[in-house]
Amino acid sequence: MLWLKAFHIVFVVTWFAGLFYLPRLFVYHATATDPAGIERFKVMERRLLAIMTIGGVLAAIFGISMIALSPAFLAIGWLRLKLVLVAALVGYHVWCGSLVRTFRADRNRHSERWYRLFNEAPSLLLIAIVVLAVVKPF
């Protein structure tokens, strides 16, 4: 179980690195005006989305493996709430993928300020998830 937990944490960190950085790339991409810079952002966003998707999938596999070994954990309130917040992160990740496709097609409709606010969501979710996992309030 400790090996699964260790690798779960490693890939959660990988996933969050992408969840923090990809929206920051969107901030810069939204303000870019030179064609070479715009194309560079498209490549960076596409590659980062792939890396963070791998991290997210592996984090999920190791997390699900831990639950499979101890299914009684699903009866614990903090874990169920954590899983709801993880589902929100998955939704955020999918939304990021949609934004990558929007930028790729040169159809961005959001401002740099909107992306700065959008970038805050994973931070709030991370705080809540870590507090739940460490404090176990329920």
C-alpha positions as CSV (number, residue, x, y, z in Angstrom):
1,M,0.0,0.0,0.0
2,L,2.8,2.4,0.8
3,W,4.3,1.9,-2.7
4,L,1.0,2.7,-4.3
5,K,0.6,5.8,-2.1
6,A,4.1,7.0,-2.9
7,F,3.6,6.7,-6.7
8,H,0.1,8.2,-6.3
9,I,1.7,11.3,-4.7
10,V,4.5,11.5,-7.4
11,F,1.9,11.5,-10.2
12,V,-0.4,13.9,-8.3
13,V,2.6,16.3,-8.2
14,T,3.2,15.8,-11.9
15,W,-0.5,16.4,-12.7
16,F,-0.6,19.6,-10.6
17,A,2.5,21.0,-12.1
18,G,0.7,20.9,-15.4
19,L,-2.6,22.2,-13.9
20,F,-0.7,25.2,-12.5
21,Y,1.5,25.9,-15.6
22,L,-0.9,25.3,-18.5
23,P,-3.3,28.2,-17.5
24,R,-0.2,30.4,-17.0
25,L,0.8,29.6,-20.6
26,F,-2.8,30.7,-21.6
27,V,-2.2,34.1,-19.9
28,Y,0.9,34.6,-22.0
29,H,-0.7,33.2,-25.2
30,A,-3.7,35.5,-24.8
31,T,-1.4,38.5,-25.0
32,A,1.0,37.2,-27.7
33,T,0.9,39.1,-31.0
34,D,3.8,37.8,-33.0
35,P,3.1,34.7,-35.2
36,A,6.3,32.8,-34.1
37,G,5.4,33.3,-30.4
38,I,1.8,32.2,-31.0
39,E,2.9,29.0,-32.7
40,R,5.5,28.4,-29.9
41,F,2.7,28.6,-27.3
42,K,0.5,26.2,-29.3
43,V,3.3,23.6,-29.2
44,M,4.1,24.2,-25.5
45,E,0.4,23.9,-24.6
46,R,-0.1,20.7,-26.6
47,R,2.9,19.0,-25.1
48,L,2.2,20.1,-21.6
49,L,-1.4,18.9,-21.9
50,A,-0.1,15.4,-22.9
51,I,2.4,15.3,-20.0
52,M,-0.2,16.4,-17.4
53,T,-2.7,13.9,-18.8
54,I,-0.2,11.1,-18.3
55,G,0.4,12.4,-14.7
56,G,-3.4,12.6,-14.0
57,V,-4.1,9.1,-15.4
58,L,-1.3,7.5,-13.4
59,A,-2.4,9.4,-10.3
60,A,-5.9,8.0,-10.8
61,I,-4.6,4.5,-11.4
62,F,-2.6,4.4,-8.2
63,G,-5.4,6.1,-6.3
64,I,-7.9,3.6,-7.6
65,S,-5.5,0.7,-6.8
66,M,-5.4,1.9,-3.1
67,I,-9.1,1.9,-3.0
68,A,-9.3,-1.5,-4.6
69,L,-7.0,-2.9,-1.9
70,S,-9.1,-1.3,0.9
71,P,-12.6,-0.6,-0.4
72,A,-13.8,0.1,3.1
73,F,-12.1,3.5,2.8
74,L,-15.0,4.6,0.5
75,A,-17.3,4.7,3.6
76,I,-15.1,7.5,5.1
77,G,-16.5,11.0,4.6
78,W,-13.3,12.8,4.0
79,L,-12.3,10.4,1.2
80,R,-15.7,10.7,-0.5
81,L,-15.4,14.5,-0.4
82,K,-11.8,14.3,-1.7
83,L,-13.0,12.2,-4.6
84,V,-15.7,14.8,-5.4
85,L,-13.0,17.5,-5.5
86,V,-10.8,15.2,-7.7
87,A,-13.7,14.9,-10.1
88,A,-13.8,18.7,-10.2
89,L,-10.1,18.7,-11.0
90,V,-10.8,16.2,-13.8
91,G,-13.4,18.6,-15.2
92,Y,-10.9,21.5,-14.9
93,H,-8.3,19.4,-16.8
94,V,-10.9,18.6,-19.6
95,W,-11.7,22.3,-19.7
96,C,-7.9,23.1,-20.1
97,G,-7.9,20.6,-23.0
98,S,-10.8,22.4,-24.6
99,L,-8.9,25.7,-24.2
100,V,-5.8,24.2,-25.9
101,R,-7.9,23.3,-28.9
102,T,-9.5,26.7,-28.9
103,F,-6.1,28.4,-29.0
104,R,-4.8,25.9,-31.6
105,A,-7.7,27.0,-33.8
106,D,-7.0,30.7,-33.1
107,R,-10.5,31.2,-31.6
108,N,-9.6,32.4,-28.1
109,R,-12.3,34.6,-26.7
110,H,-11.0,35.2,-23.1
111,S,-8.8,37.9,-21.8
112,E,-5.5,37.6,-20.1
113,R,-7.3,38.6,-16.9
114,W,-9.8,35.8,-17.3
115,Y,-7.0,33.3,-17.6
116,R,-5.3,34.7,-14.4
117,L,-8.5,34.0,-12.5
118,F,-9.0,30.7,-14.2
119,N,-5.5,29.8,-13.0
120,E,-6.6,30.0,-9.3
121,A,-9.0,27.1,-9.3
122,P,-6.4,24.3,-9.0
123,S,-4.8,26.1,-6.1
124,L,-8.0,26.2,-4.1
125,L,-8.8,22.6,-4.9
126,L,-5.3,21.5,-3.9
127,I,-5.6,23.2,-0.5
128,A,-8.9,21.5,0.1
129,I,-7.7,18.1,-1.0
130,V,-4.6,18.2,1.1
131,V,-6.4,19.4,4.2
132,L,-8.9,16.5,3.7
133,A,-6.2,13.9,3.2
134,V,-4.0,15.1,6.1
135,V,-6.6,16.3,8.7
136,K,-9.3,13.7,7.8
137,P,-12.1,15.8,9.4
138,F,-14.9,13.3,9.0
